[in-house]
Each structure stands twice: as C-alpha cells, then as structure tokens.
Amino acid sequence: MKVRGTRVLFVLAHLAVITGFLGITITANSEEPVANELGAAALRVFLDCERGCDMTFIRGEIPYINYIRDRLDAQVHVMVTRERSGSGREYTLLFYGLETFSGLDQRLRYYGSDTDTDDERRRGLTRVLKLGLVPYVMQTPAGSSLKVSYADTSREVPRLTSLGVQPADDPWNYWVFRSEVRGQVDRQDRRDETDVRGSFYASRTTENWRLGMGTSHSRMERNFEFDSGDTLRDVSRRSSLSGWGIKSLGEHWGVGLGARREQSSYRNLDRVARVAGAVEYNLYPYSQYAERSLTFGYYTGVTRLNYETQTIFGELEESRADQGLFIEYDLEQRWGDIGADIKASHFLDDMDLYRISIKGDIDYRIVRGLDINFWAEASRVRDQIYLAAGGTTDEEVLLGRRALDTEFETKVGLSLKYTFGSIYNNAVNNRLSGSSFTRLF
C-alpha cells in the first residue's frame, strides 16, 4: 500500500514495522496518560474488528486513545480481517488515516498459531495494533509519553509477520495435525440425547501448495417417551474420509485434485466415493485476498454411490459424472463488506438433474450510526437422486432425520442497527456482566 504524507510520518510508519521485526515493543512510560486525562486531544480511533478482538483487553492495554463507535468521527480507521493459515490464523491490520492523517495508510500482519492460547493470541494482536498506532499517536499529546523497549530474545516473541522459514528449518516440514474427540449427554425424564464425534486432519500449506487429508465420524442417538407410554428411538450416523492437493500457479491461478469417501443416513447414502478436479482464476492477486477477490472456477468429477434403500429412480447403486461452475466475490472496505457467489452444476448424463444457487450479503454503513445488513440465498434444486423411494415418515420429518424432496430453497434476512449518543467508547466495566440476574428462566 502506498503511503503518502510528510517525510516524518513516512519514517514513523516504517519504524513501527521495523521494530516489530526486531522484537521491539512500543510502550508508555510510568506516567502513562489515559484518554480520560487527554480528553478530546487523544487520538480518535475506530477499531473495525468483528472477529478475534478482545475489546475489553485492548482498551485496558491501550488506554491513551479514544475509542470511537463510528468511523466518521475517527482520525484513524483500523480494519482487522482474519483468514486461516497453514497452522493458525493470519490477521491483517489495515490502518487508514483520516482528517489530518489523510494519506497516512499502512498494512501490518500478525500470525497466530493453533497452539496459542486465547491470551497469547490477544496479546500478540494487541502488540501489533500498538505498533501500527505509533505514527498517529506521536502527533498527539500522548506521543511524548511513548518509549521504545526491546523484548528479551530468550522469551517467545509474538509473530508479527512471516520470516520466510524454509522447510529445512521446520522439523515438521510445514505439516500441521489436528484431532478432536467430543461427547455430549443430555438427559431428562422423558427425553435423552447422546452425541459422539471424532475427527483427525493433517494439512500442509505453503505459497506453492496446499495439501490435506482428514477423517470425521459422528453418531447421535435420541430417545423419547410419549404421554401414552410409547417410545421412539432415533439414531443418525455420518462419516467421511477425504484428501486434496491444490497447486498455486502465480498470483491469479490455482488448480486442485481431490477424493472423498462418505456415509450419511440423512441422505440415504451407505457408501459414496468421489474423485474431482478444479481450476480457479482470481481477477485480483491472491495477496489481496483479505481485502478483495473475484474468482471464477470450474470443476468436474465422478462419483460412485451406494444407497441404504432404493431411491426414487429405482437405484441401489450407480455411478455419476458431473461438472459445475462458480463465481465468488468478496470485498472488505471501510464502509462495510459485500459477499456474493453463484454456483451451477449438473450431471453429465442427464441435464435435467441440476442445481443452481445464488447467495449474497451486504453490511453497509448508510450514515453515522446507521448500519444495514442484508443477506439472501436461493437455490433451484433438481439433483436429489439419493431420496428414498418409500418417502419419509412423520417421525423422520419432525426429527429432521431424512432429507426432504424440494425444488426450491430460500433464505432472506435483514437487520438495521442504529446507535446514537456519545461518540466515545473508552470505559471498561465488567461488574455482573455474566450474571443475567434480570432473567427469570
């Protein structure tokens, strides 16, 4: 991102990045000012972070700025986006200078590992946020209280950005393994539920390749007793085994190949085996993915299906080839974000068996304090070849045990939020925050 402004501000902005690489932290001195003391002279910051930010912790660690609830009242707009990385999460912090700081923009990144605790992750992210605010805070009265201190190299330093570690330096060669076993039991006098799940995944992500494999299994059992004394037992199972390999072809292209084996009582699938390939083109460079992307893709595959019971087409087993197209658009801006995608697919041996879906959402700040969020999804469904010939019972419908015959699926939502009053949002007060004492049930 190109940074404009005076030479002093340019140097200060890059000083923040350089100190992050060297393990240097920016802190305030023992007479640290707080926003309440600085009043309106403190830097006004709109922190635009919907996921992964502990606002209570951040306010306590950075008390020398004014936290503004609307970007139109801010001097600095900080937008934080989050994406999955090979072994954790990548946070991108985009700083936009407003008013007197117009043109002083910068981008910083923080990488959090899956092995980090929530506290380690929030401290690392807050540290990068502090570094990014330095060029702006230096131009306010709080700037005279900032100082530079060097973190002890014997202690682990939170990751500011990738240091280009080569596979030879990594004993795991970039492979990351995740496993989970989970169980839940819910019992009442006339109803009980037992839910058991397990999964294991392995993945390797580099700039050139994304490789992965995994398996998951789940079993849910529910038992009910009616007023008449009759009982009902419902058991549902699902399992899968999959593997994939995706190759990067420059800043705009990617190709992939994958295979999957699945079982699902909900979709009348006893055994399913599938092999598929895909290609994708991004109009924008993938390095800008956190801010914007417009991708076009095509895939094709072959699937072998074995059913639990005979289908509405009279099949107990069959093989099908299919193909599909997709377009996806995502945009993250200071005024909000937009997401939309279109997908279409059909079986090659029967063009009448197809599915088309359109989905979109927009989160937009109309004026100061007024936000609108609209989302909608619609699908034309003509590919339910797995439906059981005997239909479904009332119990299966009520319990959601089986997929139902449908030609359309729609979902629409609208949310309007209006906030007014003081523009400042600095105070931290967590007394009785989790007690819910005003609720009776």
N, C-alpha and C positions, 0 to 999 in steps of 0.2 A: 504494500500500500504506500502510495507516495505521500510524504509528509512535507507540508508547506509551513511557512512561518518564519519567524526571526531565527538567526543563527543560534542564539542562546537556547531557544526552545528546542531546536533540532538536536543540539548536543545533549540537552537534558533527557529528551526522549530516548536517545540511543544509550545514554548512561544507564537508564533503567534496565534495558535489555542486557547490556554487558555485565552489570552487577549480578543479574540473575544467573548468567553462565558461570560466574566465578564463585558462586556460593555466598554472595554478599547480600545482607538484608538491610532494608531501609527502615529505621525505627525513629520514634520520637524520643527526646531526652526526658529526664526525670520530671521536668516541669511540663509534661505533655499537655498541650491545650486541648480542650474539647469543644465541640460545636456550640454547646450552650454558652461558653465563655466568649467565643469568637462571634457569635450571633450571625447576622446576615453576611459578615465578611468571610465566613468559612465557605469553602468550595461547595457548590451545589451539584450533587451527583445523582443521576437517575440510573439505578442498577437494574438492568433488564435481564433477569435470570429467573426462569420458571422452574428449572430442574437442577438439582445438585448444589444449591446455595443455601447455607445455614445463615439466614439473615440476622438472627439473634447473635450468633457468634461473630459475624462480620462487623456488626455495629459496635460490639464490645472491643474488637481488635483495632478498628479504625474509627475512633471517636472524634477525629478532628475535621470531619466533613459533614455537610448537611445532606441527609438522605431525602431526596425529593420524590414524591409519588407520581409526578407527571413529567415527561421528558421536555415539554415545552417550557418548563420553569428551570431546567437544569443548565449548568455550564458545561457539564461533561455527561455524555450518554455512554454507558458501558453495557454492551450487549454480550452475553455469555451463551455460547452454544455448546452442545455436548454430543460427541459421536463415540461409537465403540472403536477401540483399537485392538491390536492383536492380543494384548494381555491386560486390558483395562479400559480406561476411558480417556479420551482426548478432549480437553476443554479449550475452546478458542475464545479469547477475550478481545473484543473489538472496542477500541476507545475512539469516540467521536467528539471532537472539540466543538463547542457551541459558543455563541456570543463572542467574547474577547478571545476565546481559544479556537475560533473557527479556522479550520485548516490544519490544526494540530491533531492528526489522527494516527493511530498505531494499532498493531496487532501483536498479541502475546499468546503463548500456548502453555498449558500445564497438562502433564501426563500423569494420571493416577493409575496405580496397579490394582488388579483384582485382589491382591493380597493386602492392600492397605486397609486399615480400619477407617471408620467414618471420621474419626478425629484427625487421623493423619491426612485424609483427603481434604477436609475442610481447612486445615492449617496450610496445606500446600497451595490450595486455590487462593486463600486469603493473602498469602505471601506474594503471589504473582499479581494480585489485584493492587496490593500496596505499591509494588514496583511500577506498575503502569500509571498510578496516580501521581507519582513524584513530579513529572514535568508540569502538572497543573497546580498541585499544592504549593510548589515553590514560588508561584506567583501570587500567593495569598499570605496573610499574616502568619498562618501555621507553618509556612516554609522555613521560618527562622528557627523552628524547633526540631527540624528533621536532622538526622545524622546518619552516617554510614557505619555499619559494623560488619565484620567478617565472621561467617559461621565457621565453627570448628570443623575442620575437614575429617576428624575422626568420627563425627556424627553424620548420620544419613541426611542428605540434603534433598528436600522435595524436588521432583523433576520439573524443570521449567520448560524444557523442550528436548527434542531428540538429540543425542550427542553422536549419532551415527555409529552405534556399536555394530561391529561386523559379526557374522555368525561364528567366526573363530574365537571371539571374545565371550560368547554365550555358551555355557555348558549344555544348555537345553536346545540350542540351535533354533531359537525363536518359538519352540513348541510350548503351548500352554494347555493344561489339562484341568477340566472342571468336572466335579462329580457332586451328586446330591442324592440323599435318601430322606424321604419325608413321609410321615404318617400322621393321621389325624383321626380321632374317635370322638363322635358326638352322640350322646345317649340321653334320651328322655323316656318317660314311662311307656309311651306308645310309638315311639319313633327312634331309630338309631341309624347312624351312618359311619362307615369305616372307609377311609380313603388312604391308599398306599401308593407312593410314587417313587421312582428312582430314575436317574439319568447319569450319563457319562459322555463328555465331549472332549475332543482334542482338536486344536487348531494351530495353524502357523501362518502368521501374517507378516509380509514384507512389502516393499514397494513394488516388487515384480510378481509376487504370487500370494494367493490366499488359499490355503489348503485346510481341509477339515473332515472330521468324521465323528459320528456320535450315535448313541442309542438311548431310548427312553421307554419306560414302561409305567403303566398306571392301572389300578384296579379300584373300583368303587362299588361298595355294597350298601344298599339301603333296605331297611325292613320297617314295615308299617303295620299297625293294628287298628282296625276299624271298630266303630261302636257295636257292630254286630258280632264281633269276636273274630271275624275273618282276618287273615294276614296276607301281606304282599311282600315278596322278596324281589329286589331289582339288583342285578349285577351288570356292570359295564366294564369293558376292558379296552385298552388301546396300547399299542407298542409300535416302535419304529426303529429302523437302522438305516443310516444314511452316510454318504461320503461325497465330497466335492473338491474340485480343483479349478481355480479361476486365475487366468493369466492377464496381467496388465500389458497393454500394447500402446505405450505412450500416454499422453495426458488426456486422451479423448476416447480410447477404445478399451474394451475388455471382452474376453471370451471365457466360457466355462463349460465344464462337463461334470455331470453328477449322476448318482444312482441312489435309489431308496427302496426299502422294503417296509411294508406297513401292514398292520392289522387293526380293524376298528369295528366294534359291534354296532356303533351308532350308524355307520354307513353300510352295514351288511357285508363288510369286507373280511374274509377269512385270511387271505394272503394276497398281497399286492407287491409286485416287483416292477420297478421303473428305471429306465436309463434315458437321460435327456441331455441336450447341449443347448447353449445360448450364446448370443453375441449382443453387445450393448455399445452404443455411441452416446457420449455426453457432449452437448454443444459447447459447454463451458469446461475449462480444465478441472480435473478431479481435485486439484489442490484448492479450489474454491468451493468444494462441496458443502462446507459448513455454512456458506452464505447463499449459494445459488446453484441449481443444477437443472438441466433439461435433458433427459435421457430417452433414447429410442432403442427398443430391443426386439429381438426375435428369438423364439425357442421352438424346438421340436423334440419329440420323444416317443418311446414305445413302452407300453405298459401291459403286463400280464396280470389278469385279475381272476381270483378265485373267490366265490361268494359263499356266505354261510347258508343262505337259502336261495332258491331260484328267483331270478329277477323278473321284472315286468316284461322283459324281452325274451323270457324263457331260457336264460343262460345260467349255468352254474360255474362256468369258467370261459374266458375269452381273452384275446389279445387285441389291443387297440393302439393305433398310431395317431398322434395329434400334433398340432402346431398352434402357435399363438404370437401375438404382437402386443407390445405395451409401450406407453408413453407416460413418463412421470416428470412432474415439475415441482420444484421446491424453491422458495425464496424467503430469506430471512433479512428483514430490513428494520430500520429504527422505528418505523410506523407500525410494524406488525409482521405477520408472516402469511404466506399463501402456499398451499399444497394441493396438487391435483394429479390424478392419474387415470388413464384409460387402458383397459385390458380387453382383449378379444381372443377367443380360442375356439377350435372346433376339431372334431375327429376327422381324419383324412378319408375314411371310407364312407362317411355319411355327413354331408354338410349341414343337414338338419339338426344334428346334435352339436350345439354350440353354447357359448356363454359370452356375454358382453357386460362389462361393468364399468361404471363411471363414478369416481369418488373425488370430492374436493372439500377443502375447508379454508376459511379465511379468518384471521384475527386482526382487526383493524382499529386503530385509534382515530375516531372521527374528529373529535375536538378535545380540548383539555378536559380530562376526567371521564370522557365517554368512550367506551370500548364496545365493539360489536364482534361476536364470534358466531360464525355460521358454518355448519357442516352438513353435507348431504351425500348420500350414496344410493345408487340404483343399479340393479342387475337384471338382465334378461337371462333366465336360466332354462336351458333346453338340453342339458347334458347329464341328467341324473340317471345314468344307466345302471346304477347299483341298487335302486329301490327294489324292495322285496315284493314279489308278486302277490302275496297274501294281504298286502296293506298293513295297517297298524291298528293295534287295539287302543281302547280308551286309556288304559293304563300307560302305554308307551307314549301316547300323545301328551298326557298330563305330566309325566315324569321326564319328558324330553329324551327318551331312550333311543328313539329312531329318528332319522332324517325324514322330513315330510315332503310330499310331492308339491312343488310350487313352480310357477313360471316367472314370478317377479319377486324381488327382494328390494325393499326401500327403507331408507333411514334418513331422517331430516331433523336437525336441531338448530336452535337459535338462542343466543344468550346476549343480553345487554347489561353492561355494568357501568354505573355512574358513580363517581366519587367526587365529593366537593368538601371544602373546608380548608384547613391549614395545609400548606404545601410541604411542611416539614414532617419528617418521619424518623426522628432520631432516638426517641426514648425506648429503653428496654425494660419491661416489667412482666415477669412470668409468674406472679403470685396467683395461685389457684387456677393455673392455666389448664390443668388436666383433670380437674375435679368434677366438672359437669354437674355442679350442685343445683343448677336451676332446672334440671330434668327430673321427672318423677319416675319414668320407666326407661 
